Amino acid sequence: MTLFRQALSSKEDELAALKRELEEKTAELNQTRAVEIEMRNKLEENQKVQSENQKRLKYWGDKLSKLGIQSVRCVHISAKHSKS
């Protein structure tokens, strides 16, 4: 019986060690998942900001282009009036 109890005790120790290792690995995995979620949220936020900035760039590019056209027209019109 003593050998049986020793073997059982040894297996219980192994099981306890495996449980501790599992808990450690699970904690590491949870920490990694938390970082992944945070990174995905930041990526999503940055993609939204990028999209908004692209829209602003297009808007202001169009405005600038129209101002340039109007400026050329004004210069052309004022040149005609000064010749008259």
Beta strands, then each sheet from edge to edge (+ up, - down):
end
